[in-house]
């Protein structure tokens, strides 16, 4: 299968930066895959998300080496506007994506579609589809600034997804949300992934990444420290040295030495329960 996203030896230093924000980053993401990106602050996660949509190097100025290809498009050889038709970006703070020019959630989601000149019937169909998918029916006529944090972030994602990109990058979209809002966003993203969308999400909530991601990219000081299945990455002995705490169930399993035959630890409650049951049957 051909990768949907290819990042090859990507390095980047901001004009005012003393150190590289990204340093020799390479990985691939396949169609319909959910890649979780984890790492401490200043690991390079946000810069990576910006590179996927061409903001690095077209908007943020600096020195870039290497190559990013998203949906078959080399990000250095196209404009941000053109690339946005293929790759969508959701920021940490949904306020940065709300236009402020629309009075309702419905109008806000329709805004981008109007800008690209779609027929009214197509706009209506897409907006209705996104409102249903993201569970926004009951607030469709509300002012966007009256929404809860989770609702506003879902509206921001819906606005991007109404444009139908093949790939979406999310830069810590739940960082300012409470547990309920975070759960709503992850459920919405999972629904998109189930529709075949390729998802790359930078996130600090490792329990959620462990549950939803197919693979995890672990970053540290601008470099890739690991890229593998969640159970492999979160079973590493040096996670704390890399600035990441493992999921709670993984920590408990380590204390109990509860491991799979391949030596990996469970990363979710369901994993842990299944292993405990299996160990009880075999004991």
Protein Blocks (a to p, Z undefined) as FASTA:
>chain_A
ZZfbdcehiacddfklcbdfbghiacdddehiacddeddehilmmmmmmmmnomamklmg
cddedjddeehiafklccfklmmmmpccddfblmlmpnolacbfklmmmmmmmmnopafk
lmmmmmmmmmmmnopmmmmmpcfklpcfklmmmmmmmmmmmnopabdcdehkllmccfkl
mmmmmmmmmmmmmnopacddddfblmlmmmmpmbdcddeehiafbdcdfklmmmpfklmm
nopacdfklmmmmmnopacfkopacfbfklmmmmmmmmmmmZZ
